[in-house]
Amino acid sequence: MKKTSLLTWLLAAGVATSAVAQAPEKIKVKTKRKAKTEVTATPVMETAAPAAATDLPQGYAETITQADLRQHLSVLASDAYEGRETGEKGQKMAADYIAKQFADLGLKGPVTGSDNPYLQHFTMVRSSWADGATMKIGTTSYKWLTDFYAFGGNGFQQETSVQPVFAGYGIEQDGYSDYAALGDVKGKDLLILLGEPQTDKGTALLGKDGQNSKWGQDYRAKLTLAAQKGARSVIFVDFNPNSNFEKLAARMTPYISRPSIAFKEASQTTRPTAYFVSPALGYKLLGTTAPAVTKYTAGVSKAAKPTASPFKVAKVLVKAPKKTEDFTTENVLGYLEGTDKKDEIMVLSAHYDHIGIINGEVHNGADDDGSGTVTVLEMAQAFVKAKAEGHGPRRSILFLTVTGEEKGLLGSEYYTDHPIFPLASTVVDLNTDMVGRTDKDHEGKGDYVYVIGSDKLSSELHTILQAQNDKYTKMDLDFRFNDPEDPNRFYYRSDHYNFAKHRIPVAFFFNGVHDDYHGAGDEVEKIEFPKMEKRARLVFYTAWDLANRDQRIVVDSNKK
């Protein structure tokens, strides 16, 4: 799953504007020493036979077992798969493994014109920062990865004179706009403060109940808004005295030095580059001092709205060249045809990519999102078994495992922009992303799962999954992240969102973040398989109902 907040967004290396993994020609990989993992999986054993026909879904749900989940996950999240970095060897191995599982189950490969009907290939562009990036103000030169660094966009291939426009905090929402006094900023370069205005009590002015808003949590919200305004680039500066730019830059260097990826067609368009500069460089750009900046921010807090800027922004010469190369990656699809309602499609999705090798350590992503991927495999087995025994789903099911999620939901975006089955016929997407662990808020408590987005487009979907949980799994369903003011913005951070954008009802099943999130410690031995089994079964029960009910669920809401 994609990361959020300034530091964690940057460290996640998982957004379109962030750095992602490079495939060096040669790399000395340090893998973690642990019990030897068999990489070639033996066929998954059939487990429990269905119960009496009076409760078919329960019988087939019981074929989703801890043992089977562990068997698949021990392959996909092994060191041999090198962290499943998009476009790299391990991701290709994972795609082949999943495709083989779908084929062995007897699912149809629905992709026409592909060398493998289970694989939906698409072309991406990998770009990385070249040597020689500099910033100059007057006769003073500032160093790359010491005084500034950057993410995304096309940079400046040649030294370019830039006259930044100060845009305050770079915020625009009802009752507050840093852009109102600026006029048209299309093609301009903006200088924006990180963070957000505070009240006189030290809480976020624009947040809910004193909590930080999206503007304070995630620089990307500001970058997205600047892009919508047509800005050419954005220079961010953090004057918070508790921040340590030098330490952050050193920590970020391995990530910044790795390539970012984008769709080939998107790489030809202009996207704003995000530059992050040190406080010292920030003061030079603003032509000011720390006390003057403090006075300005205090004035904004007191007025509770943007105030006139006293700063005279300096011109800066910027050179930030990039180098690019094309590569191919793929989504993996398995199709199970329905019966009397086969023209209606239900999607069961998960992303199988992760973040690869960082600083010589394999990041195996057992929870993120090996857990969701193997859940999809197990649900596929259960539905195939049901069909073989004469109880196949009425609606057709697309088992969809996508790549590029960690780089900005790219695989699911590609599928929804190039659907194999019409989106108008797609009834729902149930997305599983991280269902194998426990977050801090639920430690020592009973079984739970966060469900996100189920109330956004279809009230029926929200009611159905609660009914299935009440009948079968009886977990605590935590809906807290459905709050539109949730600063984590989880609803926008996994693959279901690309279906929701097209007004297809979605539900996202999630265990929350933990200390190993996007870390090298996200390993199979830390997965809590009893909880994972129960969560997987809840998704299956919900899917069974949706696949077999008389009427497709209605779209009767438009919550954001």
KEGUDREN-128067 format. One record per residue: residue in three letters; x, y, z of N, C-alpha, C in turn. Coordinates in steps of 0.02 Angstrom, whole numbers, plus 50000, padded with zeros to 5 digits. Last residue first. Layout:
<sites>
AlaXYZXYZXYZ
...
</sites>
This chain:
<sites>
Lys491275057649953491975058449932492425056949991
Lys489765049649900490185052449953490905052749928
Asn488615046749827489195049749794489635053149846
Ser487445033349803487775038349845488365041049806
Asp486975022549738486475027349763486795032649808
Val487035009949636487465015649652486995021249673
Val486524993649689486385000149659486925005149680
Ile487054977249643486974982549693486914989349658
Arg486024967349537486664970349552486564976149601
Gln484854955349600484974961749568485684964249585
Asp485024942549662484614943449602484774949849565
Arg486704936949707486054940149721485684941549656
Asn487964931749678487374927349671486704930749684
Ala489004940249703489014936549640488354932949627
Leu488754945049830488724949749775488684946049707
Asp488954933349907488304936649906488234941049844
Trp490314931049879489804925949863489114929149858
Ala490924942449933490944941249861490414936249840
Thr490704940150068490424946150036490394945249961
Tyr491444928450083490724928450097490384934450064
Phe492744933550050492424928350009491664928250021
Val492984942450153492964944950084492604939950039
Leu492964933050258492464938450256492414941350185
Arg494084925250227493414922250222492874927650221
Ala495094934350254495004931850186494314928850177
Arg494924935550392494804941350349494694939250277
Lys495274922550433494604925150446494434931150402
Glu496614921950389496114917150364495414919950374
Met497184931950469497184932550396496654927950365
Lys497094926550596496724932750579496654933550503
Pro497944915350578497244914450598496824920650582
Phe499204921450537498784917750489498074916350513
Glu500034934550547499574931350595499044927650554
Ile501724935850498501014935850478500614931850529
Lys503034934550525502664939250567501914939550549
Glu503574926250430503534923750499503164928450546
Val503594934150315503074928950322503014926750395
Glu503944951650350504124944850332503554939950347
Asp504474966050356503814963650336503894956650306
Gly505704971850383505434966850430504754964150413
Ala506044981950299506324975450284506044969950329
Gly504504991550274505164990150302505404983150285
His503204994550249503714996750201504424996150229
Tyr502894991650415502594994150353503134997250309
Asp503274987450537503644984650480503364987050413
Asp502394993350627503094995550627503494992950567
His500894995950529501254993350586501984995150578
Val499235000650473499965000550468500264998050534
Gly497794990050436498124995850465498884995150461
Asn497214979550369497334978650440497654984650474
Phe495834980050254496484982750274496584981550349
Phe494854980950108494974977350171495704978150191
Phe493734990950027494454989850036494554986950105
Ala492494990849907492644989949978493374987849982
Val491525000249787492134996949810492104995749885
Pro490575003449638490615002549711491234998449731
Ile491115014249516491015007149529491075006149604
Arg491455026949470490805025749503490615018349507
His492735028349434492255027049380491565025249407
Lys493365029449553493365035349510492875034649453
Ala493295016249597492835021149626492805027449584
Phe494375010849528493695008749511493195013849536
Asn495415017249592495345018149520494695015449493
Tyr495265012749722495095019749707495025020849632
His495744999949737495025000849731494845007849705
Asp497115001149765496895000449696496145001049686
Ser497435014549884497505007749859497075007049796
Arg497205027549928497885025049927497955017649909
Tyr496065034149962496365036049898497025032449885
Tyr495745029650087495275028350033495585029549965
Phe496695035050172496775028250149496325026550090
Arg496985047750228496725047250159496825040250130
Asn497415052250350497805046950317497605045950245
Pro496455061250396497085063950367497515058750334
Asp494775060550362495335056450385495985058950354
Glu493655066650318494175071050346494775067050372
Pro492795056650283493105060450229493655065150253
Asp492905041250362492815048350375493165052350319
Asn493305028550345492815031050297492695038550306
Phe494085024750449494425028050393493955029850336
Arg493245018050537493465024850554493775028450494
Phe492635005750538492505010150481492795017150491
Asp492974989750577493164996550596493105001050535
Leu492154976550635492264980150572492374987450590
Asp492624963350727492514970550735492664973750667
Met491854948350663492424952550681492184959650696
Lys491034937550618490924940850683491544944550708
Thr490874928450513491544929650542491534933450607
Tyr489384926150489489934921350485490544923050528
Lys488414936150512488214929150505488784924250515
Asp489104948050518488674946150575488504938750572
Asn489704947850391490124947450451489704945250512
Gln488584949250311489004943250305489454942350366
Ala488144961850353487714956050363488114949550359
Gln489184969850309489044969450381488624963250396
Leu489064968150172489664965450205489564965150281
Ile487774974050151487904967050136488504964450173
Thr487924987650183487474983450223487624976050213
His488804991850083488974992950154488554988350199
Leu488054988949969488684985549981488874986050055
Glu486974997949984486864990749986487504986950001
Ser487515010249965487295008650033487175001150040
Ser488825014349867488255009849870488085008149942
Leu489855023649882489465023649820488835019349823
Lys490385023150013490475029049971490005029349912
Asp490425012850100489835017150104489855022850054
Ser491645006750080491035002850066490405007050067
Gly492815013150115492495014850052491845011350038
Ile493555000550211493595007450188493235008150121
Val493714991850356493384991750291493304999050270
Tyr494894983750457494644990150432494304988850365
Val494494970350563494764972450499494474979450485
Tyr494814959250702494544965350672494784965850600
Asp494774950150853494864950250781494494956250751
Gly495154959551006494894953950967495024954850892
Lys496734965951071496004965851063495794960051019
Gly498084967051070497774964551131497014964251128
Glu498044980650957498454975750994498104973651058
His497414990350887497034984150900497454978850936
Asp498265000850866497615002350896497224996050914
Lys499344995250798499414996850869498744998050903
Asp498774981650690499054988250703499034989850778
Thr499254965650635498844969550682499174976350691
Arg499174956650475499494958950537498994962750581
Gly498634953850349498984948650386499274950550453
Val498134961750250497644958550294497974953350338
Met498434971750127498684971150196498144968350242
Asp497134973450031497814976150033498034976650106
Thr495914969449923496224966949984496954969149984
Asn494374974949860495094975549857495404973649925
Leu493074972149758493284970849827494044970349827
Asp492104981349652492794979149664492894978249738
Val490644978549551490954980149615491694978049612
Val490184977149419489704978249473490044981049535
Thr490414981449257490774979649318490384981949378
Ser489864986349144489634979749166489964977449230
Ala490554997949124489834998449135489534991949159
Leu491804993349093491694995949161490954996649176
Pro491954978149002491704985049006491594987249078
Phe493524969949021492794969449022492514976549033
Ile494764975449014494634969448974493884968248969
Pro495084993049006494764987249037494674981448988
His496055003949020496064999148965495734992648988
Asp495835010949135495875014849073495865010349011
Thr495875000649225495245004349219495245009049159
Tyr497224996349206496664991849192496014995849182
Tyr497965007649244498005005249176497405000749160
Glu497595008449378497415013949333497445011649260
Ser498164996849424497434997249423497195003049380
Gly499525000549405499244994649372498484994949369
Leu499705012249485499775012549412499455006549377
Leu499715017949612499115014349589499115013449513
Gly501035022749633500485027349619499865024049591
Lys501915013049662502165018649623501625023649604
Glu501295002549719501745006449761502025012549726
Glu500654997049609500265000549660500705005049701
Gly501294989649508501364996949509500955000649561
Thr500084976849464500754979149479500734986749487
Val498714966649522499004972049483499704973749508
Thr497584953949495498164955949535498574960849494
Leu495974949449491496424954349462496984956049511
Phe494764939449437495274939449489495864943549462
Leu493174942349396493844943749373494304944049433
Ile491744932649377492224935449424492894936349389
Ser490004933849330490694932149316491164935649365
Arg488594928749428488984933849393489694931249381
Arg488354916449488487914918749435488264924249394
Pro489634904249522489314910749532488874912749473
Gly489264886449536489644892149512489274898649521
His488974873749583488744879549621489124885849601
Gly489484861949533488814864049512488544870049548
Glu490764859449563490264855349598489554857849585
Ala491444869049496491554862049476491034857449507
Lys491084880349570490824879449502490894872249479
Ala491794878049689491064878549690490774877349621
Lys493094878449641492834872249670492074872249671
Val493144891949604493234886749553492954880049579
Phe493014897949730492484898949680492534893749624
Ala494214893549792493564892049822493004892649770
Gln495214898749709495154891549718494464889649745
Ala494974912449728494904909449661494814901949667
Met495304913749861494614914749841494484911849772
Glu496684911349848496274906749886495524907549870
Leu497094922549773497204915649748496754910649783
Val496734932949860496404932449795496494925349766
Thr497644930049963496924929849976496534929249911
Val498824932849901498664925749913497944924849934
Thr498684946949897498774942949836498584935649847
Gly498624951050029498044951949986498084947649923
Ser499934947250070499334944550104498714945250062
Gly500794954649994500774947449985500144944550014
Asp500964968249980500284965649989500284958249969
Asp501124967950144500974973050094501294971150028
Asp501544956450211500884959250225500664963850168
Ala502754954350143502304948750157501594951150171
Gly503824962150084503114964050079502644958250091
Asn505214961250073504804955850046504054957350045
His506564969150032505934970950065505394966450037
Val508244965050052507614963350018507024965350061
Glu509534976850054509084972650092508444971350053
Gly510324985949987510544979049989510104974450028
Asn509564997749992510184997350030510414990050039
Ile508204988249944508414994949966509024994150010
Ile507284979949826507894979649866508124986749881
Gly505484981249823506124978749799506684978449849
Ile504204984849853504684990249842505394987849830
His502944975549763503174978849824503754983449806
Asp501454968949681502114972049681502294974349752
Tyr500174964649685500684959649701501384962549700
His498624970449746499244971849709499784967049732
Ala496994964049711497544965149758498144967149716
Ser495214960749688495864963449671496354963749729
Leu493894955049604494234953849668494974955549656
Val492484961149522493214961049525493444959849596
Met491134954849431491374956749497492134956149496
Ile490114958649293490774956749317490894959249388
Glu488834952149190489004956749245489634954149279
Asp488634941849107488854948149076489004953549128
Lys488104931349181488824931249166489074937749134
Lys486964927249245487144934349246487874935449227
Asp486874913549237486344917449204486494924949205
Thr488494911549270487954907749238487444912649206
Gly490214917049240489614915849280489094912049241
Glu491904912349221491274914349191490684912449236
Leu493304919149286492834913649297492154915849272
Tyr494954923649245494234924849235493834918449246
Gly496374932549299496054926049291495304927049291
Leu497794942449265497074941849267496854934549259
Val499034953749312498884946549303498134945549314
Asn499924967149232499414964749277499284957449262
Glu501654971049200501034967549184500584966549245
Thr502894980749107502664977249167501974974349152
Thr504334986149019503664983249018503514979949085
Phe505185001848991505164994849013504434992649014
Asp506285014848932505645011348931505725004448962
Glu507195027549020507195021448979506505018248985
Thr508085043249049507485038949047507615032649006
Lys508775055849156508865050949103508295045949107
Lys508765073449193508525066649204508715062349144
Pro509475088049279509355083649221509125076649240
Ala509295101949339509125095449369508955090549313
Lys509735117949379509875112549332509745105949367
Val509255134449403509145127449420509355123049362
Leu509515149749476509685145649418509655138349438
Val508305160749541508765155249553508895151549487
Lys507825176449611507895171949553508405166549571
Ala506985178549769507575179149726507515174549665
Val505565187349824505865180949807506425181749756
Lys505285196549954505485197749885505895191749863
Phe503935196050072504555193350045504665195449972
Pro502785198550140503295203950140503925202050101
Ser501155194550080501845192350092502325198250091
Ala499595196050162500075198450111500785196450130
Thr498855180750221499015187850227499535189650174
Pro497535168750234498155171050204498245178550212
Lys496825167150401496755167350329497425169650299
Ala496895170150533496535164050514496385164050440
Ala497635180050589497095182050543496645176250524
Lys498525172250664498105177150697497505179150654
Ser499165164750563498795161450617498305166250650
Val499765174950489499265170650458498835167250511
Gly500645179650586500125184050560499575180150525
Ala501485168850601501075170850659500505175450636
Thr502115169050477501675163350494501225164950553
Tyr502825181550490502325180350438501845174750456
Lys503665179150598503165184550602502625183650550
Thr504445168850545504025167650604503485172950611
Val505095176050445504645170550427504175169050485
Ala505835184850524505335187550478504845182150455
Pro506695176250595506185180250631505645182950585
Ala507475170850483507025166650523506505170850562
Thr507435182050339507745178950398507235174850436
Thr507545183650158507315185450225507685181550279
Gly507355179450025507705185650040507555188150109
Leu506855167449989506375172450010506695179250025
Leu508065161049959507555161749907507055167249925
Lys508665161250085508975164750029508465166049974
Tyr507795153050156507855160050177508175164150121
Gly508045140950086507375144050087507395151350106
Leu509345138150119509195139850050508505143250045
Ala509085135350255509565140650236509445142850165
Pro508165124650249507955131150275508435136750255
Ser508345116150089508525117150159508255123850184
Val507015110649980507625114349993507725115250068
Phe506355100549858506365101649930507035104849947
Tyr505325101149716505995102249744505925103549819
Ala504385092449607504375094749676505105095149700
Thr503855096749444504365093649486504315096649556
Pro502295094649365502735098749405503235094549445
Arg502305087749202502075087149271502545091349315
Thr501895087249038502255091249087501925090249156
Thr502025071548950501665077448972502065081049026
Gln502695060148929502765065348878502415071748897
Ser502335051649027503015054349031503125059848979
Ala501105047048989501135052249041501815055449044
Glu501455037048899501105042948874501135048748924
Lys502065028148988502445031048933502105037348907
Phe501805030749161501575028149098501945031749041
Ala503285030549265502655033649242502435030049179
Ile504435029849403504125027049342503465030649328
Ser506075034249460505345034549465505055031649401
Pro507605026449520507155029449469506435029849492
Arg508575032349662508265026949623507745029849576
Ser508965042849736509425040649684509145035049642
Ile508015043949832508025049049780508455046749721
Tyr508375033249913507735033149878507735038049820
Pro509615036549967509545030249930508905029949889
Thr509275049650027509725048949970509655042349933
Met508555050950144508185050250081508625048550022
Arg509485052850242509055046950246508705045650180
Ala510025064950202510455059050205510035052650205
Ala508885072950216509185072150150509635065950149
Leu508685072250356508185069550310508475068250241
Lys509835078650403509715071750421509215068450373
Glu509625091350346510235087650331510145080150346
Phe508405095450402508455094250331509065089950314
Asn507475092750527508195092350518508315090450445
Ser506225101350623506435097350566507185097750558
Asn505945110150722506055103150742506265098650684
Pro505665122150664506315121450699506465114350721
Asn505045122750501504915120150568505575119050605
Phe505155126450373505495130650422505365128450493
Asp505335118650225505065117350292505475121450342
Val504855121450058505335122750112504985121850179
Phe504725116949887504475116449955505025117950005
Ile504375122749732504935122349780504635122449850
Val503675115949589503535118449657504165117449699
Ser503385120049415503735116549469503535119649535
Arg502335124949338502865121149306503265117149357
Ala500565124649369501245126549388501755122049354
Gly499205122749347499645123349289500355125249306
Lys498315119649443498365126849426498845128049367
Gln498565106349456497925108349429497925115649408
Ala499805107449519499765104649452499115106549418
Ala499405112449643499835116549600499815114049528
Leu498695101149687498345107449676498745112049631
Thr499755092049698499195090649653498815097049636
Leu500515098249797500805097349730500255096149679
Lys499655097349906499855103949881500125103549810
Ala499605083649918498975087349909499125094349881
Arg500925080249942500635078749876499975082349865
Tyr501235082550073501425087650025501105086549957
Asp500185078950201500425076050138500595081650089
Gln499745084850319499965077950321500365076050258
Gly499285097450294499855096750339500145089750338
Trp498235094950209498755099650188499385099050231
Lys497345087150275497735083950222498315088450200
Ser497585093150446497195091950385497635088550333
Asn497825087550613498095090150550497625088550492
Gln496505090750732496975086350699497235089650635
Gly495525098750788496205100150807496725095650773
Asp494355094350726494455092950797495185093650817
Lys495135094850572494515093150607494695091250678
Gly496115109050512495985102050527495325101150564
Leu496485121950493496015119150444495845111850458
Leu497355124650599496795129150586496265125950542
Ala497975113450715497895114850644497265119050633
Thr498535121550867498225116150831498115118250758
Gly498985132050946499475127450919499185121450884
Lys498125141650983498225136251032498715130851005
Asp497975149650877498375152450932498485147250987
Thr498165137650742497775142150783498235144950838
Gln499205137050594499005134750660498545139850693
Pro499385131750423499285136950474499005134050539
Glu500535118150388499905121650378499815126850434
Gly501915111050292501515111950352500875115750336
Leu502985120650183502705114450207502345115750273
Leu502715134450076502905132150143502595125350156
Ile503255136249909502715134649956503005132150021
Leu503455143949759503805142649821503285142049876
Leu503215139049588502955141249652503425139549709
Asp503355144549427503685140449477503505143249546
Lys502125144249292502565147449341502855142349390
Gly501175138849211501855139249185502355142349233
Lys499905147849289500065142849238500765144149211
Val499385156049382500055153549395500265148349344
Asp498395170449385498565164449346499285162349360
Gly498285176749553498085176649483498285170149449
Leu498545177949687499105176849642498915177449568
Ala497545178449780497885184849765498425184049712
Ala497145165049789496665170249769497005176649747
Tyr497975155449839498035156949768497615163049747
Asp497705152249966498335155649955498405157949882
Ser496155152550040496505151649975497145155849973
Tyr494755147650127495475148750134495805147450067
Gly493425144850106493595149450160494335150850168
Asp493735129050041493205133850059493445138250117
Gln495455129549988494845126050005494335131250025
Glu497125128549954496495131549930495925126949949
Ile498835131849992498195128750009497615132349975
Gly500155136150004499945132449945499285128849953
Tyr500615144150103500585137050118500345132850059
Gly501285155749989501105154250059501155146850074
Ala501855156649864501145154849868500955152749939
Phe502965166349774502805163849841502055162749846
Val503675160949626503125164949653502945162149721
Pro505355160949561504795158049599504285163249621
Gln506075161449417505845166649463505245163849502
Val507475153549350506805152549379506655158349426
Ser508435149049215508285154449263507565153949285
Thr509245133549199508655137649183508555142949236
Glu510305122149125510255127249177509735132349156
Gln509355108349058509865113449053509775118549109
Gln508335100449110508905097249078509495101949071
Phe507465100449251507725105249202508365102349173
Gly506085089149279506675092849300506855098249249
Asn504925082549254505455081949204506095085549223
Gly504155073949394504205078849342504795077649295
Gly504975067849547504485068249494504625073449441
Phe505875076749672505495070849652505065072649592
Ala507465082349739506845083149700506525076449688
Tyr508445092549852508325086449813507645087149780
Phe509735102849927509075101849896509055094949863
Asp510915102249995510505108150004509805107449974
Thr511225088749967511485092050027511045098050045
Leu510695084549850510675079749906511025082449969
Trp511625096749764511125091349761511235086449818
Lys512095112549834512255105749812511655101049815
Tyr512225128949768511955124349818511965117249790
Ser513245143349748512985137049722512765132549779
Thr513205160749732513225155049779512895148949748
Thr513065171949659513685168149648513735161949692
Gly511355170749640511925175149634512545170949618
Ile511035154749675510755161349687511335166249688
Lys510835139149598511275144849610510855151049622
Met510825121549608510445127749614510945133349629
Thr511115106649510511335112249551510785117449556
Ala511575090549453511035094949475511315100349521
Gly512505081049406512585088149388512035092749408
Asp511835065449344512325069349381512295076749360
Ala510045062549336510735062049311511195066249355
Trp508755053649411509125059949409509835058649385
Ser507755043149304508165044349363508555050849354
Ser506345033849249506765039749245507145040649310
Arg505515022649147505915023149209506375029149202
Val503935020949083504585024349075504905024949144
Met503015006449027503155011949074503815015149055
Thr501774997448943502435000448941502475006348990
Phe500974982048990500954989048971501644992148980
His500054966648979500684970348977500544977748963
Gln499194956049064499044962349029499664966649033
Leu499144938649060499554944549074499334950449031
Tyr498484927549021498384929549091498734936149107
Pro498874924748892498214927648902498054929548974
Asn500374929648832500104925448885499424928348903
Asp500534938548733500904932248726500694927248779
Ser498924945548689499504945148733499874938548721
Gly497734945748621498304949048591498924949148633
Thr496664946548765496774944848695497384948748669
Val496494940148921496834945548885496974943348813
Pro495954930649006495494934548964495824939848920
Gly496184914349044496574920349034496204924848985
Lys495084905849154495244908049086495694914049088
Leu495534893749277495274900249259495474901849187
Gly496114882049319495634881649263495304888149247
Leu497124881649408496444881349435495924880449379
Asp498194883649323498114877049355497424876249384
Ala498014897249294497944892249241497824885349271
Phe498254903149419497614904149385497494898749332
Gln499594898849437499064896849484498374897549453
Lys500204905549330500194898149331499654895649379
Ala500034918749371499724916449308499684908849307
Ile500834918749486500114919849492499754917249430
Tyr502114916349427501834911849479501084912549483
Asp502254927249341502244920549314501944915549364
Ala502274937649436501764937449384501694930449355
Ala503444934249506502794934049540502224933749490
Met504404936449407504324929749436503644929049470
Lys504224950149390504084945649334503984938449359
Gln504664954449514503974955749494503774951249437
Gly506014950549508505564947449557504824948549541
Lys506544958849403506534951549398506014948449445
Glu505494973649381506114970049395505994962549396
Gly504304980449370504734980249312505374976249321
Thr504194983849540503864984449475504384984849418
Glu504894971749649504914978649624504624979049553
Arg504884960349733504364961349682504314968549657
Gly505844956349825505414961949843504924964049789
Glu506474944849772506824951249774506374957249786
Tyr506154931749768505744936249728505954943549735
Ala506964925749860507084924249789506704928949743
Asp506454928549984507004932649960507124931649885
Ser504654927149974505314924549988505844929149959
Ala503324929649949503684934249994504364931450015
Leu502914919149868502904925949841503294930849883
Val503094907749956503424908349891503484915649871
Ser502354910150067503054908250077503444908250012
Leu501094911850013501454917650036502194916250046
His500674898649984500764903549930501214909349953
Gln500694893550117501064890350064501194895150006
Arg499814901650190500534901650207500944898750149
Leu498614898150130498844905150128499594905450141
Asp498544884750166498594886650096498854893750088
Ala498464885750306499004881850275499094883950202
Gln497314893150330497954895750350498524892250313
Thr496144891750192496454889650255497114893050267
Ile494714890150116495214895450124495544894450191
Thr493744881150130494314878950091494864884250091
Glu492744887750195493194883750237493764880650197
Ala492004892950093492444897550130492954893650171
Tyr491224882050060491764883950016492254888850049
Gly490364881550172490764875850153491344877750109
Gln489774894150169490194892250226490644886350208
Pro489024893950050489604898350056490054896550114
Leu488014883550076488554882650028489144887350039
Asp487094877650177487524883550186488134882850141
Thr486414866850132486024872050165486434878350177
Ala487254857250089487034862050039486614867650070
Ala488524854950213487884853250184487644858950139
Ala490164860550164489674858050213489024856450176
Pro491474855350052490924859750072490454856350121
Ala492984848750124492434848250076491874852850099
Ala494554856450157493904854150181493384853950125
Thr495674856050027495584855150099494874852850114
Glu496884852349907496184853549922496084851949996
Met498484859649908498054853949924497334856149933
Val499294867049775498934868149837498454862449849
Pro500764859549710500064861349702499724862049770
Thr502254867449774501894861449754501164863349747
Ala503244880949713502704878349755502424871849728
Thr504854884549721504384881349675503834878049717
Val505534888749836505254893649791504754890649743
Glu505664885650002505594882249938505224886849891
Thr506784893750106506104893850079506104890350012
Lys507694890450253507664890050180506944889550156
Ala507594902450383507484895550360507394895550285
Lys508734915950353508174912850387508084905850359
Arg509534930750331509634923650343509054920850382
Lys509144942050201509094940350272509164932850280
Thr510364946750081509714944050099509724941850171
Lys511114958949998511144955650063510454953150080
Val511754959449839511154959349879511274955649944
Lys512574969449738512724964449789512154964549839
Ile512194971249571512074973449640512234967749687
Lys512304977949411512544972849457512424975549527
Glu511444987249357511694981849314511954976149357
Pro510024990849461510724991749441510934985949398
Ala508564996749449508834990049437509554990849415
Gln507845006749577508255006049517508474998849510
Ala506245010649642506855006549642507195006249575
Val505835028349653505705021249658506315017249639
Ala505325044049720505835039749692505645032549701
Ser503705051349677504255049449722504745044949688
Thr502595054149608503085059449612503685057549654
Ala501835042749620502065044649553502595049949555
Val502475033449760501995037749727502285039949661
Gly503375026649847502805023249818502295027749788
Ala504345028349943504555027349873503995024249833
Ala504195030850076503835025250047504085023549978
Leu504845042350109505185036050123504835030150091
Leu503875051750072504515051750038504855045050047
Trp502835048450158502725048250086503385047850049
Thr503475050450280503315043650260503145043050187
Leu503655064550276504225060050283504045053150258
Leu502265068850244502875071250210503425066150214
Ser501015055850221501345061050261501995062850228
Thr501025038650160500775045450163501195049550212
Lys501195024550042501295028150105501035035250101
Lys500205011449966500585017649963500635020950031
Met500414994150000500005000050000500435006250000
</sites>
